[in-house]
Amino acid sequence: MSHELEIGTRTKGMDVASQVGANAGEDGRTPPEIPDFEMLRPVGRGGFGEVWLAGNRTTGQLRAVKLIRLRLPGQVDPASREIASLTRLEAGRGCRHPNLLAIHHVGKTDQYLFYVMDPADDVSGGPASNGPEYRPATLQARLEGKPLSAEACRDYATQLLAGLASLHQAGMVHRDVKPANCLFVDRKLKLADFGLVTDVHPLVSRIGTQKYMPPDGRMDMRADVYAAGLVIYEMISGLTVDEFPSLGPQVDRIRNDPALASLLQLSLHACERQPERRPEDARAMLAELTSPARMAEPSSRRHLFAAIGTVAVLGAAALGSWFFAFSHETRCDVNFVTEPYEARIYLDGVLQRGAEGNIYTTPCTIHDLVARRYRVEFEYPGQPRWQAGTYDLARTRQIVASPP
């Protein structure tokens, strides 16, 4: 298959629980015939596939069965891509990880490619059932416009990154990391939907769910990292990716909780617009999350307060000063946001660069700045530099500004 033929986006993707509750016969269709399984009802559909709740005819055990039609006239053959992805997974035995959804069987009928998986728990927290009230528990369903607790955010982030890291360890990229593809089975988060899994390659196709794709368009391990950073953002803020990097009404809650502030900083690092500034893969991101320094959360260093605030609030002044007592600390981490993004940052006339010489552009967090007063300026490529004001970084932990 040519690179050009596979280019596309998944505006909805194969969300395992994007649409639920329809009985098998409601749309006039006859349930598909799948060997050894009674197909009960669809519990998710989107893209080229559909997921059914099914019962094993011999044991009665409930399973989730994903169906992909073998032929779609005039379109790219979705089944062949899915088969290629499943073949990669089967060959990469290191991908059999407790935080990846297990695939028990792959087969074909005259009409469908199908594979059999564990069903997700019910969104209520109970086990899967054939009751009409059953809704598959996805991270998307758990969120539903509200943030999670700090403990849940850290736990789920760790599990998501552990599963994703196993794919990266095996040289594969997922290309569709998002809350709808994070299922809960026996109350454990499992990354699911492997239809877009492919080997790492410089020319890997730009395909996935548009909102979770990085701006550079390179669908590599750092693209998965970018998407994982957005998922963490959604967990701690309760907002959608459309609102990134705003924290809305959660800004004070995140500011005052060291664990949430640390997760926010990890999200910002993962979502850097320049790919070389992100963690190189999920293993590096997981190591950052679970590092002893982050786990210890010393009060004087981990009160990072790198919250982004509401980007919609424009103006040359800062969104507000956050006051802290730093009796022993002389360095700090500060978040910089402009509207529009991608402005270069100058402190006292000096262009800010990272350790490897890369130029910082907004939105970003600059670490280990001396906590003193600075003249802050921004610059867009090809435009004159403009002043945002003078700020005392011993008191201010974020600067939000827009051009005059």
Secondary structure, DSSP 8 states (H G I E B T S, - for coil): --HHHH----SS---TTSS----TTTTS-----BTTEEEEEEEEEETTEEEEEEEETTT--EEEEEEEES--TTS--HHHHHHHHHHHHHH-GGG--TTB--EEEEEE-SSEEEEEE----BTTSS---SSTT--B-BHHHHHTTS---HHHHHHHHHHHHHHHHHHHHTTEE-S--SGGGEEEETTEEEE---TT-EE--TT----S-GGGS-TT---SHHHHHHHHHHHHHHHHH---GGGTT--GGGHHHHHT-HHHHHHHHHHHHHT-SSGGGS-SSHHHHHHHHT-HHHHH--HHHH--------TT--SSS-S-------SS--EEEEEEEESSS--EEEETTEE-B-TTS-B-BSSEEEEEEESSEEEEEEE-TTS--EEEEEEETTT--EEEE---
